[in-house]
Amino acid sequence: MTGITASIENLVSSIIGVFTSLLHSIFDIFRSLLNTLLSSVQGVAAMAGTFIESVLGLFKSLLGFLMSNILIIGLLVAAFVGYTAFVQQKGGKGVTGGKKRA
């Protein structure tokens, strides 16, 4: 009779072990899905931070370029303003003297 009792105990123990393993597997699946989701969010945040950093670096370089060439840019703007004033003084005839091209 002790053999039957031991066999039933082993059967119940095995069934409980199967359900325990099943619950652990389900828990591990949800945990890995959560880790994947959080890693994706972290990757997107890192990518956005890198993008913003790159854009700010671009504006810094552009500002440095403009500051380095401010004299030349000023001369070009002055030449454009002078040319515009010259054209307006001539009555808007421009370079061609008011003649239309064929």
All heavy atoms as an XYZ file, in Angstrom:
748
protein
N       0.807     -1.190      0.000
C       0.000      0.000      0.000
C       0.858      1.265      0.000
O       0.430      2.279     -0.532
C      -0.894     -0.069      1.248
C      -2.090      0.796      1.235
S      -3.167      0.307     -0.085
C      -4.455      1.377      0.196
N       2.028      1.166      0.641
C       2.909      2.334      0.660
C       3.423      2.660     -0.739
O       3.703      3.818     -1.054
C       4.103      2.096      1.600
O       4.811      0.965      1.167
C       3.638      1.969      3.009
N       3.546      1.679     -1.588
C       3.992      1.919     -2.962
C       2.976      2.718     -3.743
O       3.311      3.589     -4.545
N       1.675      2.444     -3.530
C       0.610      3.184     -4.218
C       0.573      4.621     -3.704
O       0.441      5.571     -4.463
C      -0.756      2.486     -4.019
C      -0.742      1.139     -4.721
C      -1.883      3.363     -4.553
C      -1.995      0.336     -4.507
N       0.706      4.771     -2.407
C       0.702      6.110     -1.812
C       1.892      6.920     -2.325
O       1.745      8.098     -2.673
C       0.762      6.014     -0.277
O      -0.275      5.161      0.180
C       0.606      7.367      0.355
N       3.040      6.308     -2.386
C       4.234      7.003     -2.894
C       4.052      7.357     -4.362
O       4.447      8.457     -4.811
C       5.460      6.127     -2.695
N       3.435      6.484     -5.131
C       3.203      6.749     -6.550
C       2.233      7.904     -6.735
O       2.417      8.771     -7.606
C       2.659      5.506     -7.248
O       3.598      4.466     -7.226
N       1.173      7.940     -5.900
C       0.206      9.050     -5.982
C       0.873     10.360     -5.567
O       0.645     11.405     -6.182
C      -1.043      8.734     -5.125
C      -1.815      7.577     -5.763
C      -1.940      9.960     -4.991
C      -2.992      7.099     -4.951
N       1.712     10.318     -4.548
C       2.447     11.527     -4.127
C       3.354     12.008     -5.242
O       3.442     13.216     -5.519
C       3.260     11.238     -2.867
C       2.433     11.138     -1.611
C       3.283     10.814     -0.392
O       4.534     10.758     -0.503
O       2.707     10.621      0.690
N       4.029     11.088     -5.904
C       4.897     11.464     -7.019
C       4.084     12.047     -8.180
O       4.504     13.007     -8.839
C       5.688     10.248     -7.509
C       6.776      9.844     -6.543
O       7.224     10.646     -5.726
N       7.203      8.588     -6.621
N       2.902     11.477     -8.441
C       2.039     11.980     -9.502
C       1.579     13.401     -9.205
O       1.668     14.294    -10.052
C       0.828     11.053     -9.687
C      -0.209     11.505    -10.728
C       0.410     11.502    -12.120
C      -1.443     10.632    -10.673
N       1.098     13.612     -7.965
C       0.638     14.950     -7.570
C       1.802     15.934     -7.592
O       1.665     17.072     -8.061
C      -0.041     14.891     -6.184
C      -0.337     16.288     -5.657
C      -1.318     14.074     -6.250
N       2.941     15.498     -7.114
C       4.125     16.358     -7.121
C       4.522     16.722     -8.553
O       4.872     17.869     -8.843
C       5.274     15.640     -6.410
O       6.462     16.365     -6.534
N       4.428     15.767     -9.450
C       4.763     16.036    -10.853
C       3.764     16.986    -11.491
O       4.143     17.901    -12.253
C       4.807     14.727    -11.645
O       5.836     13.894    -11.179
N       2.485     16.813    -11.199
C       1.451     17.713    -11.751
C       1.660     19.128    -11.228
O       1.581     20.102    -11.983
C       0.039     17.181    -11.422
C      -0.223     15.890    -12.210
C      -1.022     18.228    -11.732
C      -1.521     15.198    -11.843
N       1.934     19.243     -9.931
C       2.209     20.569     -9.351
C       3.465     21.170     -9.995
O       3.514     22.362    -10.303
C       2.331     20.475     -7.818
C       0.968     20.172     -7.222
C       2.876     21.772     -7.240
C       0.997     19.901     -5.727
N       4.479     20.338    -10.223
C       5.704     20.814    -10.885
C       5.438     21.302    -12.296
O       6.013     22.302    -12.746
N       4.558     20.608    -13.022
C       4.206     21.036    -14.383
C       3.520     22.393    -14.351
O       3.860     23.301    -15.130
C       3.315     19.975    -15.072
C       2.682     20.527    -16.342
C       4.110     18.731    -15.387
N       2.546     22.571    -13.462
C       1.851     23.852    -13.377
C       2.779     24.969    -12.905
O       2.699     26.104    -13.392
C       0.620     23.749    -12.474
C      -0.542     23.069    -13.130
C      -1.056     21.882    -12.615
C      -1.119     23.598    -14.270
C      -2.125     21.252    -13.227
C      -2.192     22.978    -14.887
C      -2.696     21.796    -14.364
N       3.668     24.652    -11.981
C       4.638     25.650    -11.521
C       5.551     26.075    -12.672
O       5.805     27.264    -12.877
C       5.477     25.086    -10.357
O       4.604     24.669     -9.311
C       6.439     26.125     -9.822
N       6.024     25.113    -13.433
C       6.879     25.424    -14.585
C       6.121     26.222    -15.634
O       6.667     27.143    -16.245
C       7.410     24.137    -15.204
O       8.236     23.449    -14.302
N       4.856     25.882    -15.831
C       4.023     26.620    -16.778
C       3.856     28.066    -16.345
O       3.993     28.997    -17.157
C       2.659     25.939    -16.922
C       1.684     26.570    -17.914
C       2.215     26.447    -19.330
C       0.326     25.904    -17.787
N       3.575     28.281    -15.068
C       3.431     29.652    -14.554
C       4.745     30.425    -14.654
O       4.755     31.606    -15.010
C       2.923     29.626    -13.113
C       1.469     29.190    -12.929
C       1.130     29.114    -11.447
C       0.529     30.136    -13.641
N       5.868     29.762    -14.366
C       7.173     30.422    -14.505
C       7.440     30.786    -15.959
O       7.974     31.875    -16.248
C       8.293     29.522    -13.969
C       8.405     29.511    -12.479
N       8.816     30.600    -11.749
C       8.156     28.522    -11.572
C       8.819     30.301    -10.464
N       8.409     29.032    -10.332
N       7.062     29.918    -16.876
C       7.261     30.201    -18.302
C       6.428     31.393    -18.751
O       6.911     32.263    -19.483
C       6.901     28.976    -19.146
O       7.750     27.903    -18.853
N       5.173     31.432    -18.310
C       4.307     32.564    -18.658
C       4.873     33.851    -18.072
O       4.927     34.891    -18.748
C       2.864     32.301    -18.172
C       2.247     31.172    -18.993
C       2.017     33.563    -18.266
C       0.905     30.704    -18.468
N       5.323     33.801    -16.833
C       5.931     34.974    -16.199
C       7.170     35.414    -16.960
O       7.378     36.613    -17.187
C       6.276     34.649    -14.739
C       6.995     35.763    -14.042
C       6.330     36.915    -13.668
C       8.357     35.659    -13.770
C       6.994     37.943    -13.026
C       9.027     36.675    -13.134
C       8.348     37.827    -12.760
N       8.017     34.478    -17.382
C       9.227     34.813    -18.133
C       8.902     35.427    -19.487
O       9.599     36.340    -19.948
C      10.106     33.576    -18.311
C      10.799     33.152    -17.018
O      10.911     34.002    -16.107
O      11.214     31.975    -16.930
N       7.844     34.947    -20.130
C       7.436     35.525    -21.417
C       7.011     36.976    -21.232
O       7.432     37.864    -21.983
C       6.303     34.684    -22.053
C       6.859     33.357    -22.549
C       5.633     35.442    -23.190
C       5.799     32.373    -23.008
N       6.167     37.250    -20.240
C       5.733     38.631    -19.994
C       6.905     39.526    -19.593
O       6.982     40.684    -20.010
C       4.629     38.682    -18.935
C       3.290     38.266    -19.452
C       2.585     37.243    -18.843
C       2.725     38.890    -20.555
C       1.350     36.850    -19.316
C       1.485     38.512    -21.036
C       0.791     37.480    -20.423
N       7.824     38.984    -18.807
C       8.991     39.764    -18.399
C       9.861     40.107    -19.596
O      10.334     41.239    -19.738
C       9.797     38.999    -17.355
C      10.922     39.842    -16.754
C      11.678     39.088    -15.727
N      12.301     37.925    -16.394
C      12.969     36.991    -15.778
N      13.100     37.046    -14.470
N      13.516     36.002    -16.435
N      10.064     39.151    -20.503
C      10.885     39.429    -21.683
C      10.183     40.397    -22.630
O      10.833     41.245    -23.253
C      11.259     38.134    -22.399
O      10.110     37.446    -22.830
N       8.845     40.303    -22.737
C       8.112     41.278    -23.549
C       8.235     42.684    -22.964
O       8.428     43.661    -23.704
C       6.641     40.883    -23.659
C       6.315     39.706    -24.565
C       4.839     39.344    -24.454
C       6.671     40.022    -25.996
N       8.144     42.788    -21.655
C       8.293     44.087    -21.002
C       9.708     44.633    -21.204
O       9.886     45.820    -21.484
C       7.973     43.966    -19.509
C       8.063     45.259    -18.701
C       7.032     46.263    -19.190
C       7.864     44.961    -17.231
N      10.713     43.772    -21.078
C      12.091     44.208    -21.308
C      12.295     44.678    -22.742
O      12.983     45.673    -22.989
C      13.073     43.077    -20.990
C      13.246     42.870    -19.509
O      12.984     43.775    -18.722
N      13.690     41.682    -19.117
N      11.682     43.968    -23.688
C      11.790     44.375    -25.087
C      11.139     45.727    -25.311
O      11.705     46.595    -25.994
C      11.121     43.316    -25.991
O      11.745     42.058    -25.765
C      11.217     43.695    -27.444
N       9.959     45.929    -24.749
C       9.263     47.194    -24.891
C      10.070     48.337    -24.275
O      10.238     49.396    -24.901
C       7.882     47.105    -24.237
C       7.028     48.359    -24.297
C       6.626     48.652    -25.723
C       5.800     48.196    -23.431
N      10.588     48.130    -23.085
C      11.364     49.180    -22.422
C      12.668     49.464    -23.166
O      13.091     50.623    -23.266
C      11.637     48.800    -20.973
C      10.404     48.776    -20.060
C      10.797     48.321    -18.658
C       9.733     50.123    -20.018
N      13.287     48.443    -23.711
C      14.507     48.654    -24.494
C      14.211     49.450    -25.763
O      15.001     50.300    -26.173
C      15.137     47.311    -24.865
O      15.562     46.638    -23.723
N      13.067     49.184    -26.376
C      12.674     49.939    -27.568
C      12.438     51.402    -27.231
O      12.876     52.294    -27.968
C      11.415     49.336    -28.186
O      11.641     48.019    -28.601
N      11.748     51.657    -26.141
C      11.504     53.044    -25.718
C      12.825     53.736    -25.409
O      13.041     54.896    -25.785
C      10.551     53.073    -24.502
C      10.487     54.463    -23.881
C       9.172     52.607    -24.913
N      13.726     53.034    -24.753
C      15.028     53.608    -24.440
C      15.801     53.908    -25.724
O      16.456     54.944    -25.833
C      15.818     52.646    -23.559
C      17.163     53.184    -23.132
C      17.923     52.176    -22.275
O      17.500     51.039    -22.125
N      19.047     52.602    -21.737
N      15.717     53.029    -26.705
C      16.400     53.255    -27.978
C      15.844     54.456    -28.722
O      16.599     55.249    -29.292
N      14.524     54.606    -28.701
C      13.908     55.760    -29.363
C      14.311     57.051    -28.650
O      14.609     58.064    -29.298
C      12.369     55.600    -29.406
C      11.682     56.883    -29.815
C      11.989     54.478    -30.360
N      14.337     57.032    -27.336
C      14.743     58.222    -26.579
C      16.198     58.577    -26.869
O      16.537     59.754    -27.036
C      14.531     57.993    -25.084
N      17.056     57.567    -26.948
C      18.460     57.825    -27.265
C      18.607     58.379    -28.671
O      19.417     59.287    -28.922
C      19.275     56.542    -27.098
N      17.812     57.855    -29.602
C      17.875     58.335    -30.974
C      17.405     59.793    -31.053
O      18.021     60.612    -31.747
C      16.997     57.463    -31.880
C      17.041     57.849    -33.339
S      16.021     56.813    -34.383
C      14.393     57.168    -33.771
N      16.340     60.130    -30.332
C      15.850     61.509    -30.320
C      16.890     62.441    -29.707
O      17.113     63.552    -30.204
C      14.533     61.592    -29.554
N      17.539     61.999    -28.640
C      18.594     62.817    -28.023
C      19.754     63.044    -28.960
O      20.276     64.157    -29.062
N      20.156     62.020    -29.693
C      21.240     62.160    -30.651
C      20.838     63.095    -31.785
O      21.642     63.904    -32.248
C      21.634     60.784    -31.218
O      21.984     59.930    -30.126
C      22.788     60.882    -32.173
N      19.585     62.998    -32.242
C      19.098     63.874    -33.301
C      19.131     65.331    -32.856
O      19.607     66.209    -33.594
C      17.675     63.478    -33.702
C      17.054     64.410    -34.704
C      17.456     64.396    -36.027
C      16.063     65.301    -34.311
C      16.883     65.262    -36.946
C      15.492     66.160    -35.221
C      15.897     66.145    -36.543
N      18.635     65.604    -31.658
C      18.626     66.983    -31.148
C      20.050     67.493    -30.990
O      20.359     68.642    -31.324
C      17.840     67.054    -29.827
C      16.354     66.823    -30.102
C      18.047     68.389    -29.115
C      15.504     66.668    -28.867
N      20.933     66.634    -30.488
C      22.328     67.024    -30.335
C      22.963     67.341    -31.689
O      23.709     68.319    -31.821
C      23.096     65.890    -29.651
C      24.541     66.197    -29.358
C      25.226     65.028    -28.663
O      24.545     64.187    -28.063
O      26.467     64.976    -28.740
N      22.637     66.577    -32.704
C      23.181     66.815    -34.041
C      22.652     68.118    -34.632
O      23.399     68.871    -35.262
C      22.838     65.653    -34.973
O      23.411     64.468    -34.518
N      21.361     68.383    -34.444
C      20.776     69.623    -34.964
C      21.398     70.832    -34.270
O      21.729     71.833    -34.919
C      19.236     69.608    -34.805
C      18.640     70.971    -35.070
C      18.631     68.576    -35.740
N      21.568     70.745    -32.964
C      22.198     71.851    -32.241
C      23.649     72.041    -32.685
O      24.130     73.176    -32.804
C      22.118     71.617    -30.735
C      20.714     71.719    -30.134
C      20.750     71.397    -28.651
C      20.103     73.076    -30.377
N      24.356     70.954    -32.952
C      25.724     71.048    -33.469
C      25.750     71.708    -34.836
O      26.658     72.487    -35.154
N      24.749     71.404    -35.664
C      24.657     72.030    -36.981
C      24.464     73.536    -36.855
O      25.128     74.321    -37.542
C      23.503     71.410    -37.768
C      23.189     72.041    -39.115
C      24.326     71.771    -40.095
C      21.879     71.503    -39.657
N      23.550     73.952    -35.967
C      23.331     75.380    -35.777
C      24.562     76.065    -35.194
O      24.877     77.207    -35.548
C      22.110     75.632    -34.893
C      20.804     75.446    -35.615
C      19.842     74.617    -35.102
C      20.558     76.084    -36.815
C      18.639     74.429    -35.768
C      19.363     75.906    -37.499
C      18.401     75.075    -36.965
N      25.284     75.382    -34.333
C      26.515     75.946    -33.778
C      27.543     76.143    -34.882
O      28.195     77.195    -34.956
C      27.066     75.011    -32.703
C      28.348     75.490    -32.089
C      28.863     74.494    -31.061
C      30.214     74.929    -30.532
N      30.784     73.939    -29.629
N      27.671     75.168    -35.770
C      28.621     75.292    -36.875
C      28.197     76.389    -37.844
O      29.032     77.138    -38.348
C      28.731     73.963    -37.624
O      29.206     72.956    -36.773
N      26.890     76.480    -38.114
C      26.386     77.528    -38.999
C      26.647     78.906    -38.415
O      27.088     79.814    -39.123
C      24.891     77.331    -39.239
C      24.212     78.364    -40.128
C      24.767     78.301    -41.545
C      22.710     78.144    -40.135
N      26.411     79.064    -37.128
C      26.670     80.342    -36.473
C      28.155     80.671    -36.507
O      28.541     81.820    -36.758
C      26.160     80.315    -35.028
C      26.295     81.616    -34.238
C      25.471     82.717    -34.890
C      25.854     81.403    -32.807
N      28.998     79.671    -36.288
C      30.443     79.895    -36.380
C      30.856     80.314    -37.774
O      31.707     81.203    -37.955
N      30.275     79.694    -38.794
C      30.573     80.066    -40.176
C      30.160     81.504    -40.457
O      30.914     82.275    -41.056
C      29.859     79.116    -41.141
C      29.953     79.529    -42.571
C      31.117     79.315    -43.292
C      28.876     80.129    -43.199
C      31.204     79.699    -44.608
C      28.953     80.509    -44.517
C      30.122     80.297    -45.227
N      28.939     81.859    -40.013
C      28.459     83.222    -40.247
C      29.326     84.243    -39.519
O      29.620     85.313    -40.071
C      27.000     83.351    -39.825
C      25.990     82.588    -40.683
C      24.597     82.710    -40.083
C      26.007     83.078    -42.110
N      29.738     83.916    -38.310
C      30.577     84.857    -37.556
C      31.968     84.987    -38.186
O      32.561     86.057    -38.149
C      30.690     84.411    -36.098
C      29.377     84.482    -35.331
S      28.591     86.101    -35.368
C      29.709     87.028    -34.353
N      32.455     83.912    -38.761
C      33.775     83.963    -39.395
C      33.741     84.769    -40.684
O      34.747     85.366    -41.073
C      34.266     82.548    -39.708
O      34.405     81.803    -38.528
N      32.614     84.786    -41.355
C      32.513     85.443    -42.655
C      31.588     86.649    -42.631
O      31.018     87.009    -43.655
C      32.019     84.432    -43.698
C      32.997     83.310    -43.882
O      34.179     83.551    -44.074
N      32.514     82.078    -43.797
N      31.453     87.297    -41.479
C      30.516     88.404    -41.337
C      30.894     89.580    -42.233
O      30.015     90.252    -42.785
C      30.394     88.840    -39.852
C      29.210     89.790    -39.647
C      31.663     89.496    -39.363
C      27.900     89.091    -39.684
N      32.169     89.835    -42.446
C      32.597     90.948    -43.286
C      32.181     90.713    -44.728
O      31.621     91.604    -45.381
C      34.120     91.132    -43.178
C      34.708     92.272    -44.002
C      34.154     93.608    -43.506
C      36.216     92.268    -43.926
N      32.424     89.526    -45.235
C      32.075     89.213    -46.629
C      30.560     89.228    -46.808
O      30.044     89.764    -47.805
C      32.672     87.855    -47.038
C      34.187     87.941    -47.046
C      32.151     87.410    -48.383
C      34.883     86.630    -47.220
N      29.838     88.675    -45.852
C      28.378     88.672    -45.935
C      27.842     90.105    -45.896
O      26.939     90.461    -46.654
C      27.773     87.820    -44.803
C      28.148     86.352    -45.005
C      26.261     87.976    -44.735
C      27.820     85.452    -43.843
N      28.434     90.940    -45.049
C      28.039     92.352    -44.982
C      28.290     93.078    -46.292
O      27.472     93.887    -46.751
N      29.423     92.811    -46.924
C      29.724     93.437    -48.212
C      28.739     92.986    -49.291
O      28.307     93.803    -50.122
C      31.154     93.113    -48.649
C      32.269     93.817    -47.862
C      33.638     93.308    -48.307
C      32.185     95.320    -48.050
N      28.387     91.713    -49.286
C      27.409     91.217    -50.265
C      26.035     91.850    -50.050
O      25.363     92.231    -51.018
C      27.311     89.692    -50.192
C      28.505     88.920    -50.742
C      28.338     87.429    -50.476
C      28.664     89.185    -52.226
N      25.630     91.999    -48.795
C      24.345     92.632    -48.496
C      24.383     94.100    -48.903
O      23.424     94.612    -49.503
C      23.986     92.466    -47.003
C      22.803     93.334    -46.613
C      23.690     91.004    -46.695
N      25.483     94.783    -48.618
C      25.612     96.192    -49.005
C      25.581     96.335    -50.525
O      24.949     97.268    -51.056
C      26.906     96.776    -48.441
N      26.237     95.441    -51.252
C      26.214     95.495    -52.714
C      24.795     95.263    -53.233
O      24.351     95.934    -54.168
C      27.166     94.449    -53.287
N      24.066     94.335    -52.634
C      22.690     94.078    -53.060
C      21.804     95.295    -52.799
O      20.993     95.679    -53.652
C      22.134     92.846    -52.340
C      20.702     92.563    -52.673
C      20.359     92.038    -53.907
C      19.692     92.845    -51.763
C      19.033     91.788    -54.227
C      18.370     92.590    -52.069
C      18.037     92.066    -53.307
N      21.955     95.899    -51.626
C      21.148     97.086    -51.301
C      21.503     98.218    -52.246
O      20.621     98.931    -52.754
C      21.357     97.494    -49.826
C      20.753     98.868    -49.536
C      20.754     96.445    -48.903
N      22.790     98.400    -52.517
C      23.211     99.444    -53.456
C      22.664     99.197    -54.854
O      22.198    100.128    -55.527
N      22.704     97.970    -55.318
C      22.185     97.639    -56.641
C      20.678     97.865    -56.696
O      20.159     98.407    -57.680
C      22.508     96.186    -56.998
C      21.876     95.732    -58.288
C      22.385     96.165    -59.513
C      20.753     94.918    -58.284
C      21.798     95.775    -60.700
C      20.163     94.518    -59.460
C      20.683     94.941    -60.671
O      20.098     94.555    -61.834
N      19.974     97.490    -55.635
C      18.525     97.696    -55.594
C      18.193     99.181    -55.625
O      17.279     99.603    -56.346
C      17.936     97.046    -54.332
O      18.315     95.673    -54.297
C      16.427     97.140    -54.302
N      18.935     99.987    -54.892
C      18.711    101.435    -54.901
C      19.019    102.016    -56.278
O      18.298    102.887    -56.775
C      19.573    102.102    -53.834
N      20.058    101.510    -56.930
C      20.436    101.976    -58.263
C      19.338    101.644    -59.281
O      18.962    102.478    -60.101
C      21.763    101.325    -58.676
C      22.184    101.622    -60.083
C      22.655    102.882    -60.434
C      22.090    100.647    -61.067
C      23.034    103.153    -61.726
C      22.469    100.907    -62.363
C      22.945    102.162    -62.697
N      18.787    100.465    -59.189
C      17.727    100.052    -60.112
C      16.462    100.867    -59.875
O      15.805    101.289    -60.833
C      17.445     98.539    -59.967
C      16.175     98.129    -60.692
C      18.613     97.730    -60.484
N      16.133    101.150    -58.641
C      14.948    101.945    -58.344
C      15.134    103.383    -58.817
O      14.185    104.029    -59.251
C      14.653    101.922    -56.843
C      14.056    100.617    -56.375
C      13.793    100.609    -54.880
O      14.197    101.527    -54.162
N      13.125     99.555    -54.413
N      16.359    103.896    -58.743
C      16.631    105.263    -59.166
C      16.484    105.404    -60.677
O      16.053    106.429    -61.169
C      18.047    105.661    -58.740
C      18.361    107.120    -58.932
C      19.763    107.445    -58.465
O      20.628    106.585    -58.455
N      19.979    108.681    -58.087
N      16.803    104.364    -61.408
C      16.682    104.400    -62.866
C      15.248    104.152    -63.318
O      14.982    104.104    -64.499
C      17.587    103.341    -63.489
C      19.065    103.691    -63.385
C      19.885    102.700    -64.131
C      19.894    103.143    -65.586
N      20.775    102.406    -66.448
N      14.346    103.979    -62.407
C      12.952    103.771    -62.767
C      12.618    102.321    -63.011
O      11.671    102.004    -63.712
N      13.397    101.420    -62.508
C      13.091    100.018    -62.624
C      13.471     99.410    -63.955
O      13.005     98.353    -64.332
N      14.317    100.119    -64.728
C      14.681     99.618    -66.038
C      15.700     98.467    -65.921
O      15.815     97.671    -66.815
C      15.225    100.727    -66.901
C      14.187    101.748    -67.242
C      14.733    102.845    -68.104
C      13.650    103.875    -68.376
N      14.156    105.002    -69.141
N      16.445     98.454    -64.852
C      17.380     97.352    -64.625
C      18.587     97.407    -65.531
O      18.943     98.433    -66.097
N      19.235     96.310    -65.704
C      20.491     96.218    -66.450
C      20.251     96.377    -67.951
O      21.055     96.949    -68.661
C      21.186     94.871    -66.156
C      22.459     94.723    -66.961
C      21.490     94.754    -64.681
N      19.142     95.919    -68.464
C      18.889     95.928    -69.898
C      18.420     97.293    -70.396
O      18.249     97.491    -71.594
C      17.819     94.883    -70.264
O      16.608     95.186    -69.607
C      18.286     93.481    -69.921
N      18.200     98.230    -69.504
C      17.766     99.575    -69.928
C      16.312     99.627    -70.325
O      15.917    100.511    -71.060
N      15.527     98.715    -69.905
C      14.111     98.724    -70.191
C      13.746     98.032    -71.486
O      12.593     97.992    -71.872
N      14.723     97.534    -72.230
C      14.446     96.846    -73.495
C      13.997     95.423    -73.206
O      14.551     94.750    -72.340
C      15.705     96.817    -74.362
C      16.186     98.174    -74.771
C      17.443     98.057    -75.595
C      17.987     99.437    -75.918
N      19.270     99.356    -76.608
N      12.994     94.987    -73.936
C      12.509     93.629    -73.783
C      13.278     92.713    -74.704
O      13.654     93.084    -75.812
C      11.013     93.551    -74.110
C      10.163     94.275    -73.112
C       8.707     94.076    -73.416
C       7.873     94.812    -72.385
N       6.447     94.635    -72.637
N      13.502     91.521    -74.232
C      14.197     90.538    -75.048
C      13.212     89.889    -76.008
O      12.049     89.744    -75.718
C      14.847     89.471    -74.153
C      15.927     90.053    -73.299
C      16.569     88.958    -72.504
N      17.605     89.522    -71.635
C      18.284     88.846    -70.783
N      18.059     87.574    -70.626
N      19.215     89.424    -70.057
N      13.733     89.452    -77.120
C      12.878     88.798    -78.126
C      12.593     87.375    -77.762
O      13.165     86.715    -77.046
C      13.564     88.853    -79.491
